[in-house]
Amino acid sequence: MSEKLPISVLVASCNEGHLLEDCLKSLQFCDEIYFVNLGSTDNSVEIASKYATVMEEFHKVPRIEDVHPIYIPKLKHDWFILIDPDERIRTELADDIRKYIQNPEPFKSLVRAYLWYFFKGKKLKGGPYQKAVRGRLLFYRPGINITDEVHTGITAKPGYGIAEIPFTGLNYDEHYWCNSWAQLKDKHTRYAKGEGKVLYQEGKRFSWFKLIYKTIQAFLIAFIKQEYYRDGFTGLKFSYHEGRYSYISWMSLRKYQVELKKEGKLLTPKQVAMEQMQQKVQQFVTETERIAMSYKQTEDTSLKAQIIQQYQKSLHRLVNDALEINAFDMAQKAMEAASFNDEMKTYVVKDLLMGRLKLIQHSGSYRLVKRMKKN
């Protein structure tokens, strides 16, 4: 595996020199390793200088998502990997990434692989990490949106989808995510403080009842449903930390709502949903122009079919989401934009629109059917 793949890697670190070298060694199959130093005072910079192709200095941030919008646009290659210093790409996974990148699926911008989480260097018996879990590892920059949102900062653009590297039992990313209870507590505290905005955008609103209920629920789900009880006292502590994470998240929501109210920007869940839908539809319309042009310029019939298929999936999700919140005008706008050729007009009217006729009838929105038939 001497030949480098046209992949960039973004690694940001603060005082994780004791983990960094093994991580960077596992990434030598990639052409560019972009290291961002977040104010380290240990030997991180010295170690990174032996492996990284680009090095930058930045200040310490509470969450890694804060650096993504700044540095992802600077990466050399469109295909890139996001990874933390506590991860290692096993050779088997590197081989499968090589195979995938040599023949990537068209219009897939998020590629999932499997990660196995380790606590204090060991695998857990219970919890969500008792086995390898799927996670997004490889990204195609032209097909993604990038924000600093916690856990949801990178999403696929309209017309793009998700691919997956099949799990063989050996091809996984080793994630040594926590080596002490203090580290777990610190991670949970930093990330939970950013969950308030996420909960708000999901339509959640704070109440003391919900705070107590969600905290207890998180503990019980972790201990019983996710089977942390199998790890004995360790599992009990994990369940406590899950409850604590929920508690801090909901308190973060309370703080976020107070700040918005002071600024006169506090919206109802319906107003937030409508605002988000408007943004999604606008992006969909903009991306449709690019997709329609790509379709028109493509001569390969198989590739043309893949373009249409992936685009129809995006449209399907968008229209369903719009109808769920009664955003009929926005659903109409998306479908009108999507009808850029005869094939798409047929799909919109016969498959998408007519298939949801009962829902539209109940809403009284016959204008959708009438207008699309006229077009």
Secondary structure as a PSIPRED ss2 file (coil, helix, strand):
# PSIPRED VFORMAT (PSIPRED V4.0)

   1 M C   1.000  0.000  0.000
   2 S C   1.000  0.000  0.000
   3 E C   1.000  0.000  0.000
   4 K C   1.000  0.000  0.000
   5 L E   0.000  0.000  1.000
   6 P E   0.000  0.000  1.000
   7 I E   0.000  0.000  1.000
   8 S E   0.000  0.000  1.000
   9 V E   0.000  0.000  1.000
  10 L E   0.000  0.000  1.000
  11 V E   0.000  0.000  1.000
  12 A E   0.000  0.000  1.000
  13 S E   0.000  0.000  1.000
  14 C C   1.000  0.000  0.000
  15 N C   1.000  0.000  0.000
  16 E C   1.000  0.000  0.000
  17 G H   0.000  1.000  0.000
  18 H H   0.000  1.000  0.000
  19 L H   0.000  1.000  0.000
  20 L H   0.000  1.000  0.000
  21 E H   0.000  1.000  0.000
  22 D H   0.000  1.000  0.000
  23 C H   0.000  1.000  0.000
  24 L H   0.000  1.000  0.000
  25 K H   0.000  1.000  0.000
  26 S C   1.000  0.000  0.000
  27 L C   1.000  0.000  0.000
  28 Q C   1.000  0.000  0.000
  29 F C   1.000  0.000  0.000
  30 C E   0.000  0.000  1.000
  31 D E   0.000  0.000  1.000
  32 E E   0.000  0.000  1.000
  33 I E   0.000  0.000  1.000
  34 Y E   0.000  0.000  1.000
  35 F E   0.000  0.000  1.000
  36 V E   0.000  0.000  1.000
  37 N E   0.000  0.000  1.000
  38 L E   0.000  0.000  1.000
  39 G C   1.000  0.000  0.000
  40 S C   1.000  0.000  0.000
  41 T C   1.000  0.000  0.000
  42 D C   1.000  0.000  0.000
  43 N C   1.000  0.000  0.000
  44 S H   0.000  1.000  0.000
  45 V H   0.000  1.000  0.000
  46 E H   0.000  1.000  0.000
  47 I H   0.000  1.000  0.000
  48 A H   0.000  1.000  0.000
  49 S C   1.000  0.000  0.000
  50 K C   1.000  0.000  0.000
  51 Y C   1.000  0.000  0.000
  52 A C   1.000  0.000  0.000
  53 T C   1.000  0.000  0.000
  54 V E   0.000  0.000  1.000
  55 M E   0.000  0.000  1.000
  56 E E   0.000  0.000  1.000
  57 E E   0.000  0.000  1.000
  58 F E   0.000  0.000  1.000
  59 H C   1.000  0.000  0.000
  60 K C   1.000  0.000  0.000
  61 V C   1.000  0.000  0.000
  62 P C   1.000  0.000  0.000
  63 R C   1.000  0.000  0.000
  64 I H   0.000  1.000  0.000
  65 E H   0.000  1.000  0.000
  66 D H   0.000  1.000  0.000
  67 V H   0.000  1.000  0.000
  68 H H   0.000  1.000  0.000
  69 P H   0.000  1.000  0.000
  70 I H   0.000  1.000  0.000
  71 Y H   0.000  1.000  0.000
  72 I H   0.000  1.000  0.000
  73 P H   0.000  1.000  0.000
  74 K H   0.000  1.000  0.000
  75 L C   1.000  0.000  0.000
  76 K C   1.000  0.000  0.000
  77 H C   1.000  0.000  0.000
  78 D C   1.000  0.000  0.000
  79 W E   0.000  0.000  1.000
  80 F E   0.000  0.000  1.000
  81 I E   0.000  0.000  1.000
  82 L E   0.000  0.000  1.000
  83 I E   0.000  0.000  1.000
  84 D C   1.000  0.000  0.000
  85 P C   1.000  0.000  0.000
  86 D C   1.000  0.000  0.000
  87 E E   0.000  0.000  1.000
  88 R E   0.000  0.000  1.000
  89 I E   0.000  0.000  1.000
  90 R C   1.000  0.000  0.000
  91 T H   0.000  1.000  0.000
  92 E H   0.000  1.000  0.000
  93 L H   0.000  1.000  0.000
  94 A H   0.000  1.000  0.000
  95 D H   0.000  1.000  0.000
  96 D H   0.000  1.000  0.000
  97 I H   0.000  1.000  0.000
  98 R H   0.000  1.000  0.000
  99 K H   0.000  1.000  0.000
 100 Y H   0.000  1.000  0.000
 101 I H   0.000  1.000  0.000
 102 Q H   0.000  1.000  0.000
 103 N C   1.000  0.000  0.000
 104 P C   1.000  0.000  0.000
 105 E C   1.000  0.000  0.000
 106 P C   1.000  0.000  0.000
 107 F C   1.000  0.000  0.000
 108 K E   0.000  0.000  1.000
 109 S E   0.000  0.000  1.000
 110 L E   0.000  0.000  1.000
 111 V E   0.000  0.000  1.000
 112 R E   0.000  0.000  1.000
 113 A E   0.000  0.000  1.000
 114 Y E   0.000  0.000  1.000
 115 L E   0.000  0.000  1.000
 116 W E   0.000  0.000  1.000
 117 Y E   0.000  0.000  1.000
 118 F E   0.000  0.000  1.000
 119 F E   0.000  0.000  1.000
 120 K C   1.000  0.000  0.000
 121 G C   1.000  0.000  0.000
 122 K E   0.000  0.000  1.000
 123 K C   1.000  0.000  0.000
 124 L C   1.000  0.000  0.000
 125 K C   1.000  0.000  0.000
 126 G C   1.000  0.000  0.000
 127 G C   1.000  0.000  0.000
 128 P C   1.000  0.000  0.000
 129 Y C   1.000  0.000  0.000
 130 Q C   1.000  0.000  0.000
 131 K C   1.000  0.000  0.000
 132 A C   1.000  0.000  0.000
 133 V E   0.000  0.000  1.000
 134 R E   0.000  0.000  1.000
 135 G E   0.000  0.000  1.000
 136 R E   0.000  0.000  1.000
 137 L E   0.000  0.000  1.000
 138 L E   0.000  0.000  1.000
 139 F E   0.000  0.000  1.000
 140 Y E   0.000  0.000  1.000
 141 R H   0.000  1.000  0.000
 142 P H   0.000  1.000  0.000
 143 G H   0.000  1.000  0.000
 144 I E   0.000  0.000  1.000
 145 N E   0.000  0.000  1.000
 146 I E   0.000  0.000  1.000
 147 T C   1.000  0.000  0.000
 148 D C   1.000  0.000  0.000
 149 E C   1.000  0.000  0.000
 150 V C   1.000  0.000  0.000
 151 H C   1.000  0.000  0.000
 152 T C   1.000  0.000  0.000
 153 G C   1.000  0.000  0.000
 154 I E   0.000  0.000  1.000
 155 T E   0.000  0.000  1.000
 156 A E   0.000  0.000  1.000
 157 K C   1.000  0.000  0.000
 158 P C   1.000  0.000  0.000
 159 G C   1.000  0.000  0.000
 160 Y C   1.000  0.000  0.000
 161 G E   0.000  0.000  1.000
 162 I E   0.000  0.000  1.000
 163 A E   0.000  0.000  1.000
 164 E E   0.000  0.000  1.000
 165 I C   1.000  0.000  0.000
 166 P C   1.000  0.000  0.000
 167 F C   1.000  0.000  0.000
 168 T C   1.000  0.000  0.000
 169 G C   1.000  0.000  0.000
 170 L C   1.000  0.000  0.000
 171 N C   1.000  0.000  0.000
 172 Y E   0.000  0.000  1.000
 173 D E   0.000  0.000  1.000
 174 E E   0.000  0.000  1.000
 175 H E   0.000  0.000  1.000
 176 Y E   0.000  0.000  1.000
 177 W E   0.000  0.000  1.000
 178 C E   0.000  0.000  1.000
 179 N C   1.000  0.000  0.000
 180 S C   1.000  0.000  0.000
 181 W H   0.000  1.000  0.000
 182 A H   0.000  1.000  0.000
 183 Q H   0.000  1.000  0.000
 184 L H   0.000  1.000  0.000
 185 K H   0.000  1.000  0.000
 186 D H   0.000  1.000  0.000
 187 K H   0.000  1.000  0.000
 188 H H   0.000  1.000  0.000
 189 T H   0.000  1.000  0.000
 190 R H   0.000  1.000  0.000
 191 Y H   0.000  1.000  0.000
 192 A H   0.000  1.000  0.000
 193 K C   1.000  0.000  0.000
 194 G C   1.000  0.000  0.000
 195 E H   0.000  1.000  0.000
 196 G H   0.000  1.000  0.000
 197 K H   0.000  1.000  0.000
 198 V H   0.000  1.000  0.000
 199 L H   0.000  1.000  0.000
 200 Y H   0.000  1.000  0.000
 201 Q H   0.000  1.000  0.000
 202 E C   1.000  0.000  0.000
 203 G C   1.000  0.000  0.000
 204 K C   1.000  0.000  0.000
 205 R C   1.000  0.000  0.000
 206 F C   1.000  0.000  0.000
 207 S C   1.000  0.000  0.000
 208 W H   0.000  1.000  0.000
 209 F H   0.000  1.000  0.000
 210 K H   0.000  1.000  0.000
 211 L H   0.000  1.000  0.000
 212 I H   0.000  1.000  0.000
 213 Y H   0.000  1.000  0.000
 214 K H   0.000  1.000  0.000
 215 T H   0.000  1.000  0.000
 216 I H   0.000  1.000  0.000
 217 Q H   0.000  1.000  0.000
 218 A H   0.000  1.000  0.000
 219 F H   0.000  1.000  0.000
 220 L H   0.000  1.000  0.000
 221 I H   0.000  1.000  0.000
 222 A H   0.000  1.000  0.000
 223 F H   0.000  1.000  0.000
 224 I H   0.000  1.000  0.000
 225 K H   0.000  1.000  0.000
 226 Q C   1.000  0.000  0.000
 227 E C   1.000  0.000  0.000
 228 Y H   0.000  1.000  0.000
 229 Y H   0.000  1.000  0.000
 230 R H   0.000  1.000  0.000
 231 D H   0.000  1.000  0.000
 232 G H   0.000  1.000  0.000
 233 F H   0.000  1.000  0.000
 234 T H   0.000  1.000  0.000
 235 G H   0.000  1.000  0.000
 236 L H   0.000  1.000  0.000
 237 K H   0.000  1.000  0.000
 238 F H   0.000  1.000  0.000
 239 S H   0.000  1.000  0.000
 240 Y H   0.000  1.000  0.000
 241 H H   0.000  1.000  0.000
 242 E H   0.000  1.000  0.000
 243 G H   0.000  1.000  0.000
 244 R H   0.000  1.000  0.000
 245 Y H   0.000  1.000  0.000
 246 S H   0.000  1.000  0.000
 247 Y H   0.000  1.000  0.000
 248 I H   0.000  1.000  0.000
 249 S H   0.000  1.000  0.000
 250 W H   0.000  1.000  0.000
 251 M H   0.000  1.000  0.000
 252 S H   0.000  1.000  0.000
 253 L H   0.000  1.000  0.000
 254 R H   0.000  1.000  0.000
 255 K H   0.000  1.000  0.000
 256 Y H   0.000  1.000  0.000
 257 Q H   0.000  1.000  0.000
 258 V H   0.000  1.000  0.000
 259 E H   0.000  1.000  0.000
 260 L H   0.000  1.000  0.000
 261 K H   0.000  1.000  0.000
 262 K H   0.000  1.000  0.000
 263 E C   1.000  0.000  0.000
 264 G C   1.000  0.000  0.000
 265 K C   1.000  0.000  0.000
 266 L C   1.000  0.000  0.000
 267 L C   1.000  0.000  0.000
 268 T C   1.000  0.000  0.000
 269 P H   0.000  1.000  0.000
 270 K H   0.000  1.000  0.000
 271 Q H   0.000  1.000  0.000
 272 V H   0.000  1.000  0.000
 273 A H   0.000  1.000  0.000
 274 M H   0.000  1.000  0.000
 275 E H   0.000  1.000  0.000
 276 Q H   0.000  1.000  0.000
 277 M H   0.000  1.000  0.000
 278 Q H   0.000  1.000  0.000
 279 Q H   0.000  1.000  0.000
 280 K H   0.000  1.000  0.000
 281 V H   0.000  1.000  0.000
 282 Q H   0.000  1.000  0.000
 283 Q H   0.000  1.000  0.000
 284 F H   0.000  1.000  0.000
 285 V H   0.000  1.000  0.000
 286 T H   0.000  1.000  0.000
 287 E H   0.000  1.000  0.000
 288 T H   0.000  1.000  0.000
 289 E H   0.000  1.000  0.000
 290 R H   0.000  1.000  0.000
 291 I H   0.000  1.000  0.000
 292 A H   0.000  1.000  0.000
 293 M H   0.000  1.000  0.000
 294 S H   0.000  1.000  0.000
 295 Y H   0.000  1.000  0.000
 296 K H   0.000  1.000  0.000
 297 Q H   0.000  1.000  0.000
 298 T C   1.000  0.000  0.000
 299 E C   1.000  0.000  0.000
 300 D C   1.000  0.000  0.000
 301 T H   0.000  1.000  0.000
 302 S H   0.000  1.000  0.000
 303 L H   0.000  1.000  0.000
 304 K H   0.000  1.000  0.000
 305 A H   0.000  1.000  0.000
 306 Q H   0.000  1.000  0.000
 307 I H   0.000  1.000  0.000
 308 I H   0.000  1.000  0.000
 309 Q H   0.000  1.000  0.000
 310 Q H   0.000  1.000  0.000
 311 Y H   0.000  1.000  0.000
 312 Q H   0.000  1.000  0.000
 313 K H   0.000  1.000  0.000
 314 S H   0.000  1.000  0.000
 315 L H   0.000  1.000  0.000
 316 H H   0.000  1.000  0.000
 317 R H   0.000  1.000  0.000
 318 L H   0.000  1.000  0.000
 319 V H   0.000  1.000  0.000
 320 N H   0.000  1.000  0.000
 321 D H   0.000  1.000  0.000
 322 A H   0.000  1.000  0.000
 323 L H   0.000  1.000  0.000
 324 E H   0.000  1.000  0.000
 325 I C   1.000  0.000  0.000
 326 N C   1.000  0.000  0.000
 327 A C   1.000  0.000  0.000
 328 F H   0.000  1.000  0.000
 329 D H   0.000  1.000  0.000
 330 M H   0.000  1.000  0.000
 331 A H   0.000  1.000  0.000
 332 Q H   0.000  1.000  0.000
 333 K H   0.000  1.000  0.000
 334 A H   0.000  1.000  0.000
 335 M H   0.000  1.000  0.000
 336 E H   0.000  1.000  0.000
 337 A H   0.000  1.000  0.000
 338 A H   0.000  1.000  0.000
 339 S C   1.000  0.000  0.000
 340 F C   1.000  0.000  0.000
 341 N C   1.000  0.000  0.000
 342 D H   0.000  1.000  0.000
 343 E H   0.000  1.000  0.000
 344 M H   0.000  1.000  0.000
 345 K H   0.000  1.000  0.000
 346 T H   0.000  1.000  0.000
 347 Y H   0.000  1.000  0.000
 348 V H   0.000  1.000  0.000
 349 V H   0.000  1.000  0.000
 350 K H   0.000  1.000  0.000
 351 D H   0.000  1.000  0.000
 352 L H   0.000  1.000  0.000
 353 L H   0.000  1.000  0.000
 354 M H   0.000  1.000  0.000
 355 G H   0.000  1.000  0.000
 356 R H   0.000  1.000  0.000
 357 L H   0.000  1.000  0.000
 358 K H   0.000  1.000  0.000
 359 L H   0.000  1.000  0.000
 360 I H   0.000  1.000  0.000
 361 Q H   0.000  1.000  0.000
 362 H H   0.000  1.000  0.000
 363 S H   0.000  1.000  0.000
 364 G C   1.000  0.000  0.000
 365 S C   1.000  0.000  0.000
 366 Y H   0.000  1.000  0.000
 367 R H   0.000  1.000  0.000
 368 L H   0.000  1.000  0.000
 369 V H   0.000  1.000  0.000
 370 K H   0.000  1.000  0.000
 371 R H   0.000  1.000  0.000
 372 M H   0.000  1.000  0.000
 373 K H   0.000  1.000  0.000
 374 K H   0.000  1.000  0.000
 375 N C   1.000  0.000  0.000
